[in-house]
Amino acid sequence: MSDLTINASQPIAIKTTTLTEDWLAVVIGLLVFALALGSVGGVDLLGWAVTTAVYSDLSQALSPVAKGYGWLGGAGALLATYVALVAVLSASIYALGANVRKFAAAFTVVFAIAYASWIVGSYAHLAAVTPAEQQKFGVTWSLKLTNEGGFIVALLAGLVIANFFPRFAEWLKEAIRPEFYIKIAIVILGATVAVTAAGRLNLASSILLRGVAAIIEAYLIYWAVVYYVARKWFGFSREWSVPLASGISICGVAAAIATGGAIRPRPQGAILVSSLVVVFAVVEVLILPVLAQTFLWQEPLVAGAWIGLAVKTDGAAVAGGGITEALITAKAAAEGVHYQPGWILATTATVKVFIDIFIGVWAFILGYIWTNHIDRGPDRARPAEIWQRFPKFILGFLVVFAAALWLALGGPPAVAKALPAAAGEANVFRVIFFILTFFSIGVLSDFRKLWQQGFGKLAAVYFVSLFGFVIWVGLLISWLFFSGIKPPLAS
């Protein structure tokens, strides 16, 4: 998906160069996975990364992910993680031609606030789930969010900065790159999904097939209805209705820009829709996981698929799937049901991955119809546009998934046994990139500035479409395809 840092005065440019955020996300994600595999061969190359546990004593919050690096201590692991991230990401920013010095300075502050949010979210009063955990940490009550409540804290911190400290938010913008961060996280996520799937291959295959079917059914309904609402109820032109329908129905920013580029309208349409996508994604992430915990905790995979179909950006959807998993597993654990971790998030991620693949195909279809039947001109949509608009970071996810699944199922027994720990070390970085994504989404959501841009009517279409039928159709389809299917129980 395209970077959410958008400016209404700039024209839309669909990148066709070889070096893009997508490809850099693939490189970084594969690098993390490759380094994590070192532990399978007996060389722990990522054990120094910082991890955060639920705590009541702050001195016990941080530690290296591997005991072999215990000499670093929590503060040392945090510093090592920051240095590694700022080095790798600064190199990527240099490759993209942006200002490395400004990025490094802003990223230092972004990382500090985002990770502090994660630490706050891990406090026992917020994160402890079971009565046994509360007793362990000496607390009498808890919100039972697990430490993934830190995602919400990071989002709220970003919202406060965006809406009360706009100059500070502007200074941070060089490091506010939510789509870049989430692309890297999704590539890394392939390892966790593969290890999870290897344990229950039949169930994983069922989720995959059901996810594809759900996507096709949902989006054939979504796009047509949103386009009709925009045209007939609100009187928008075709040029405005196409990116609006794509942004609301398919996958937010990327779909709005890709399909907008396919029909070549004025650039402001896709840009304003992209802004709306960010705002409503924030609202959905704050509301939908709580609704899922309340009403769908006995149908956890329905909840995971629903988040994937309803939330319209990769960052908010996949991270929202993580929060949903944390809330539902906590609720189930309180009732004595202990699910294996990873299945709800994997369902959300599977749905989002196939939605992203769908973007390029749909952009080509719209471009073909537009240039051959509606606005005939010298330019015609070419099949090559499917590849140009295809989200390349998906390739990284598939490579990591396939490699990890092969090692888990076809590798030597010693490798298969060591693989979950290696995937766990890689997952530490997936979590960190999630935190950065949530904080970045919050910083981009300056509600006053967005309102001043004059898109109240666009927001009305989005509100009516999203809360009038998109969320509920997504819930119905998720229920039809995933009801009765449960994650395996933890042994």
C-alpha positions in Angstrom: 0.0 0.0 0.0 1.1 3.5 -0.6 2.6 5.8 2.0 -0.1 7.6 4.0 1.8 10.9 4.1 -0.2 12.7 1.5 -0.5 16.3 0.3 -3.5 17.6 -1.5 -1.3 19.9 -3.6 0.7 17.1 -5.1 -0.4 14.9 -8.0 -0.7 11.2 -7.6 2.2 9.2 -8.9 2.0 5.5 -9.1 5.6 4.4 -8.7 6.9 2.3 -11.5 10.6 2.4 -10.6 12.3 -0.8 -9.3 13.1 0.6 -5.9 10.0 1.2 -3.8 8.9 0.9 -0.2 7.3 -2.4 -1.2 10.6 -3.9 -2.4 12.5 -2.5 0.6 9.9 -4.0 2.9 10.6 -7.4 1.2 14.4 -7.0 1.7 14.1 -6.0 5.4 11.5 -8.7 6.2 13.6 -11.3 4.5 16.7 -10.1 6.4 15.0 -10.4 9.7 13.8 -13.9 8.8 17.2 -15.0 7.6 18.9 -13.7 10.8 16.3 -15.5 12.9 17.1 -18.8 11.2 20.6 -18.5 12.5 19.3 -19.9 15.8 18.1 -23.0 14.0 21.8 -23.6 13.1 23.0 -22.9 16.6 24.0 -19.2 16.1 21.6 -16.8 17.8 21.8 -13.6 15.7 18.7 -11.9 17.0 18.6 -12.8 20.7 19.7 -9.3 21.7 16.3 -7.8 20.6 14.2 -6.3 23.4 11.0 -7.9 24.5 8.5 -6.6 27.0 6.7 -8.7 29.6 3.6 -8.0 31.7 4.9 -6.3 34.9 4.0 -4.6 38.1 7.7 -3.6 38.8 9.0 -1.5 36.0 12.5 -2.9 36.4 11.2 -6.3 35.3 9.5 -5.0 32.1 12.3 -5.3 29.6 14.7 -8.1 28.7 16.6 -9.6 25.7 14.4 -12.1 23.9 17.1 -14.8 24.4 18.5 -15.8 27.8 22.0 -16.1 26.2 22.0 -12.3 25.9 20.9 -11.8 29.5 24.1 -9.9 30.2 22.7 -7.0 28.1 19.9 -6.3 30.5 16.6 -4.7 29.5 18.1 -1.2 28.8 20.9 -2.7 26.8 18.5 -4.8 24.7 16.3 -1.7 24.1 19.3 0.4 23.0 20.6 -2.4 20.7 17.2 -2.8 19.1 16.9 1.0 18.5 20.4 1.2 16.9 19.7 -1.8 14.6 16.4 -0.3 13.5 17.6 3.2 12.9 20.6 1.9 10.9 18.5 -0.4 8.6 15.6 2.1 8.2 18.0 5.0 7.5 19.6 3.0 4.8 16.2 2.4 3.3 15.3 6.1 3.5 18.6 6.9 1.7 17.7 4.4 -1.0 14.4 6.1 -1.5 16.1 9.5 -1.8 14.6 11.1 1.3 16.5 13.1 4.0 18.3 10.6 6.2 19.3 13.1 8.9 15.8 14.3 9.4 14.5 10.8 9.4 17.0 9.5 11.9 16.2 12.4 14.3 12.5 12.0 14.0 12.6 8.2 14.2 14.5 8.5 17.5 11.6 10.3 19.0 9.0 8.1 17.3 10.6 5.0 18.5 10.9 6.3 22.1 7.2 7.3 22.3 5.9 4.2 20.5 7.9 1.8 22.7 7.1 3.7 25.8 3.5 3.2 24.9 4.1 -0.5 24.6 5.7 -0.5 28.0 2.7 1.3 29.5 0.3 -1.1 27.8 2.2 -4.0 29.5 1.5 -2.7 33.0 -0.3 -5.4 35.0 -3.4 -3.3 35.7 -3.9 -3.1 31.9 -2.5 -6.4 30.7 -2.9 -9.2 33.3 -5.6 -11.6 32.1 -6.3 -14.4 34.5 -6.9 -14.3 38.3 -3.6 -16.3 38.6 -1.7 -13.5 36.7 -3.3 -10.8 38.8 -2.3 -12.6 42.0 1.2 -13.1 40.6 1.6 -9.4 40.0 -0.2 -8.3 43.2 -3.1 -6.5 41.6 -6.7 -6.8 42.4 -8.1 -5.6 39.1 -7.1 -5.5 35.4 -8.5 -4.4 32.1 -7.3 -7.8 30.7 -6.0 -6.3 27.5 -2.8 -8.4 27.5 0.3 -6.4 26.7 -1.1 -5.8 23.2 -3.1 -3.1 24.7 0.1 -1.1 24.1 -1.1 -0.8 20.5 -4.1 1.2 21.7 -1.9 3.3 23.9 0.4 4.1 21.0 -2.5 5.0 18.8 -3.9 7.4 21.5 -0.5 8.9 22.0 -0.3 9.6 18.2 -3.8 11.1 18.2 -2.9 13.5 21.1 0.2 14.7 19.3 -1.7 15.1 16.0 -4.6 17.1 17.4 -2.9 19.1 20.3 0.7 19.5 19.1 0.5 19.9 15.3 3.9 21.5 15.0 5.5 18.6 16.8 3.5 16.2 14.5 4.8 18.1 11.5 8.4 17.7 12.7 7.9 13.9 13.2 6.5 13.4 9.7 9.8 12.2 8.2 9.5 9.1 10.3 5.7 8.7 10.2 5.5 5.9 7.6 2.8 3.5 8.7 2.5 1.6 5.4 6.2 1.0 5.2 6.3 -0.3 8.8 3.3 -2.6 8.3 4.6 -4.0 5.1 7.8 -5.1 6.9 5.7 -6.5 9.7 3.5 -8.5 7.3 6.6 -10.0 5.6 7.9 -11.1 9.0 4.4 -12.4 9.9 4.8 -15.1 7.3 7.1 -17.1 9.6 4.6 -17.0 12.5 1.7 -17.9 10.2 3.7 -20.8 8.7 4.7 -22.2 12.1 1.1 -21.9 13.3 -0.2 -23.6 10.1 2.3 -26.4 10.3 0.7 -27.6 13.5 -2.8 -27.9 12.0 -2.3 -28.1 8.2 -5.9 -29.1 7.4 -7.3 -26.3 9.4 -4.9 -23.8 7.8 -5.9 -25.0 4.3 -9.5 -24.6 5.2 -9.0 -21.0 6.4 -7.1 -20.1 3.3 -9.8 -21.4 0.9 -12.6 -19.9 3.0 -10.8 -16.6 3.1 -10.4 -16.4 -0.7 -14.1 -17.2 -1.2 -15.2 -14.6 1.5 -13.1 -11.9 -0.2 -14.5 -12.5 -3.7 -18.1 -12.5 -2.4 -17.7 -9.5 -0.1 -16.0 -7.2 -2.6 -18.3 -8.0 -5.5 -21.1 -6.7 -3.2 -19.1 -3.9 -1.6 -17.8 -2.0 -4.6 -21.1 -2.0 -6.6 -23.1 -0.8 -3.6 -20.7 2.0 -2.5 -20.4 3.2 -6.1 -24.2 3.3 -6.3 -24.5 5.2 -3.0 -21.9 7.8 -4.1 -23.5 8.3 -7.5 -27.2 8.1 -6.8 -27.6 9.2 -3.2 -24.9 11.8 -3.0 -24.6 12.9 -6.6 -20.8 12.4 -7.0 -19.3 12.2 -10.5 -17.8 8.9 -11.9 -14.3 10.3 -11.3 -15.0 10.8 -7.6 -17.2 7.7 -7.1 -14.5 5.2 -8.4 -11.7 6.0 -5.9 -14.4 6.4 -3.1 -15.9 3.0 -3.8 -12.5 1.4 -4.1 -11.2 3.0 -0.9 -14.2 2.0 1.1 -14.8 -1.4 -0.3 -11.4 -2.9 -1.2 -8.3 -1.8 0.8 -8.3 1.9 1.7 -5.4 4.0 0.5 -3.8 1.6 -1.9 -7.1 0.8 -3.7 -8.1 4.5 -3.8 -4.8 5.5 -5.4 -4.4 2.5 -7.6 -7.9 2.6 -9.1 -7.8 6.4 -9.2 -4.7 6.1 -11.2 -6.3 3.5 -13.5 -9.0 5.9 -14.6 -6.7 9.0 -14.3 -9.1 11.5 -12.6 -8.1 14.7 -10.8 -5.7 13.7 -8.0 -7.6 15.3 -5.1 -10.3 12.6 -5.2 -8.0 9.7 -4.2 -6.0 11.9 -1.8 -9.1 13.0 0.2 -10.4 9.4 0.2 -7.0 8.3 1.5 -7.3 10.8 4.4 -10.8 9.5 5.2 -9.5 5.9 5.2 -7.0 6.8 7.9 -9.6 8.6 10.1 -12.2 5.8 9.9 -9.5 3.1 10.4 -8.6 4.7 13.7 -12.3 4.7 14.7 -12.7 1.0 13.7 -9.6 -0.1 15.5 -10.9 1.5 18.7 -14.4 0.0 18.4 -14.4 -3.3 16.4 -12.0 -5.4 18.6 -14.1 -4.6 21.7 -17.3 -5.6 19.8 -15.6 -8.8 18.7 -14.6 -9.6 22.2 -18.1 -8.9 23.5 -20.2 -10.7 20.9 -17.8 -13.0 19.0 -15.5 -14.5 21.6 -17.1 -17.9 21.1 -16.5 -17.6 17.3 -12.8 -16.4 17.2 -12.1 -17.0 13.5 -15.3 -15.2 12.5 -13.9 -12.2 14.5 -10.5 -12.5 12.8 -12.0 -12.6 9.3 -14.4 -9.8 10.1 -11.6 -7.4 11.1 -9.8 -8.3 7.8 -12.9 -7.5 5.8 -14.0 -4.4 7.7 -10.9 -2.4 8.4 -9.5 -0.7 5.3 -5.8 -0.3 5.7 -3.2 -3.1 6.2 -1.7 -1.4 9.2 -5.0 -0.9 11.1 -6.5 -4.3 10.0 -3.6 -6.5 10.9 -2.8 -4.7 14.1 -6.5 -4.7 14.8 -6.5 -8.5 14.3 -3.7 -8.7 16.9 -5.7 -6.7 19.4 -8.8 -8.8 18.7 -6.8 -12.0 19.3 -5.5 -10.6 22.5 -9.0 -9.6 23.8 -10.7 -12.8 22.7 -8.1 -15.1 24.0 -8.2 -13.2 27.3 -12.0 -13.5 27.5 -11.8 -17.2 26.6 -9.1 -17.8 29.2 -11.2 -16.2 31.8 -13.9 -18.8 30.9 -11.4 -21.6 31.1 -10.8 -22.0 27.3 -7.2 -21.6 26.2 -6.7 -21.2 22.5 -3.3 -21.6 20.7 -2.1 -18.1 19.9 -1.8 -16.9 16.3 -4.9 -18.3 14.6 -7.1 -15.3 14.9 -4.4 -13.0 13.7 -3.5 -15.4 10.9 -7.1 -15.4 9.7 -7.1 -11.6 9.6 -3.7 -11.5 7.8 -4.8 -14.1 5.2 -7.9 -12.1 4.3 -5.8 -8.9 4.0 -3.1 -10.6 1.9 -5.6 -11.7 -0.7 -7.4 -8.3 -0.6 -4.0 -6.7 -1.5 -3.5 -9.1 -4.4 -7.0 -8.2 -5.6 -6.1 -4.5 -5.8 -3.9 -4.9 -8.9 -6.5 -7.0 -10.7 -9.3 -4.7 -9.9 -7.3 -1.6 -11.0 -6.7 -3.2 -14.4 -10.3 -4.2 -14.8 -11.5 -0.6 -14.0 -8.8 0.8 -16.2 -9.9 -1.4 -19.1 -13.6 -0.6 -18.7 -12.8 3.1 -18.3 -10.5 3.6 -21.2 -12.3 1.4 -23.7 -16.0 2.1 -22.9 -16.4 5.3 -20.8 -13.7 7.8 -21.5 -12.1 6.6 -24.7 -8.7 8.1 -25.4 -5.3 7.2 -26.8 -4.3 5.3 -23.7 -5.5 1.8 -23.0 -5.2 -0.3 -19.9 -2.4 -2.9 -20.3 -2.1 -6.3 -18.6 1.3 -5.2 -17.4 -0.5 -2.8 -15.1 -1.6 -5.7 -12.9 2.1 -6.3 -12.1 2.8 -2.6 -11.7 0.0 -2.2 -9.2 0.5 -5.5 -7.5 1.7 -5.0 -3.9 5.2 -6.5 -4.0 5.6 -6.9 -0.3 3.0 -9.8 -0.6 5.8 -11.7 -2.4 8.0 -11.3 0.7 5.2 -12.7 2.9 4.7 -15.7 0.6 8.5 -16.4 0.4 8.8 -16.3 4.2 5.7 -18.4 4.6 6.7 -21.0 2.1 10.3 -21.3 3.4 9.2 -21.6 7.1 6.4 -24.1 6.2 8.9 -26.2 4.3 11.3 -26.2 7.2 8.6 -27.1 9.6 7.2 -30.0 7.6 10.1 -31.2 5.4 13.2 -30.2 7.3 15.2 -32.3 9.7 13.5 -33.0 13.0 16.0 -30.8 14.9 15.3 -27.9 12.5 11.5 -28.3 12.9 11.9 -28.4 16.6 14.0 -25.2 16.7 11.9 -23.3 14.2 9.2 -21.9 16.6 11.8 -20.3 18.7 13.4 -18.7 15.6 10.0 -17.5 14.4 9.5 -16.1 17.9 12.6 -14.0 17.7 11.5 -12.6 14.3 8.1 -11.9 15.8 9.7 -9.5 18.3 10.4 -7.2 15.3 6.9 -7.8 13.9 5.5 -6.5 17.1 7.8 -3.4 17.1 6.8 -2.5 13.6 3.1 -2.9 14.6 3.7 -0.4 17.4 5.3 2.0 15.0 2.4 1.6 12.7 -0.2 2.4 15.3 1.6 5.4 16.6 2.1 6.7 13.0 -1.6 6.2 12.1 -2.5 8.3 15.2 0.0 11.1 14.2 -1.5 11.3 10.7 -5.0 11.8 12.1 -5.3 15.6 12.6 -9.1 15.8 12.6 -9.2 19.6 12.4 -7.0 19.7 9.3 -8.9 17.0 7.6 -12.2 18.8 8.3 -10.8 22.1 7.0 -10.1 20.4 3.6 -13.8 20.3 3.0 -14.7 16.7 2.6 -17.7 16.5 4.8 -19.8 15.1 2.0 -17.2 12.5 1.3 -17.2 11.6 5.0 -20.9 11.2 4.8 -20.6 8.7 2.0 -17.9 6.8 3.9 -19.9 6.8 7.2 -23.2 5.6 5.5 -21.4 3.0 3.5 -19.1 1.7 6.2 -21.5 1.6 9.2 -24.6 1.1 7.1 -23.6 -2.1 5.3 -19.9 -2.8 4.8 -19.2 -3.8 8.4 -22.4 -5.9 8.6 -22.1 -7.6 5.2 -18.5 -8.4 6.2 -19.7 -9.9 9.5 -22.4 -11.9 7.7 -19.9 -13.3 5.2 -17.4 -14.0 7.9 -20.0 -15.9 9.8 -21.1 -17.9 6.7 -17.5 -19.0 6.0 -16.0 -19.3 9.4 -18.7 -20.0 12.0 -18.1 -23.2 13.9 -14.4 -23.3 13.1 -12.3 -22.9 16.3 -8.5 -22.5 16.8 -6.8 -25.5 18.3 -6.7 -25.6 22.1 -3.4 -25.0 23.8 -1.9 -28.2 25.2 
